[in-house]
């Protein structure tokens, strides 16, 4: 991949990383506030728990995405960005445009998703 393209994706990935750090920070702030609140009745309690579970899933997804972004950034540094980690083919700019931190081509992504535990 050309250096100008690598830089372009690098900027997108760095921006996304900052956004995720902000999101995770907001979520943990919210959770901290919730746990400090007095819970008056069952209804509030359930709402709070549901809210926390949703936040946890979101936070976990973001942490997972963060890992993939870091890996993609490493691949940019070693000039391997844009190739599938499993089969080595070009991931393709169309897919990278949608998901710049993609580590696998579409075919391998399906296999990877089945073997991942989340
Ligand atoms: Zn592949």
Boltz pocket constraint, residues with backbone or C-beta under 6 A from the ligand:
constraints:
  - pocket:
      binder: B
      contacts: [[A, 84], [A, 85], [A, 86], [A, 87], [A, 88], [A, 89], [A, 104], [A, 105], [A, 106], [A, 107], [A, 108], [A, 109]]
      max_distance: 6.0
